[in-house]
């Protein structure tokens, strides 16, 4: 008998335990209830929406294959987002090998995107994607998906203080990058 029968276990965690016991309908519920959070998490971590569908699918496939490893020590969503994080890291490593861009090139893309009329959301997403991976992950989990620092610490397997530090550093870097983009755009307009 699994821990899903304990009181206070959320529906997703319960469904993961049921899926471990062979209940495929329970895993279908897992997919339905977690897919949008996985999608948002992967989108913020990796970028282009065209890749996100593959990342979501790979995350759910790995979760299905790894059902036996789910112990229920933390909520099921934390376990699934840990898998999504690994999928995104793997994807990022492949992309990094394929192309190495300088910070200046990324800033040029950001500036042209901002001046071509993209929304501030897209400009912010571009800035977030420029953050170093550990900072980006922590920032997205805490500030976008609204997980607590403790939950993010479990997902990332780091101390809570590390998550707090990463989020703080991410915010400072985003502010600095925003200032640089604004200064450069103002300079370009002034010289036109």
ABEGO torsion letter per residue (X at the ends): XBAAABBGBBAAAAAAAAAAAGBAAAAAAAAAAAAAAAAAAAAAAAEBAAAAAAAAAAAAAAAAAAAAABAGABBAAAAAAAAAAAAAAAAAAAAAAABBBBAAAAAAAAAAAAAAGBBAAAAAAAAAAABBAAAAAAAAAAAAAGBBAAAAAAAAGBBAAAAAAAAAAAAAAAAAAAAAAAAAAAAAAAAX
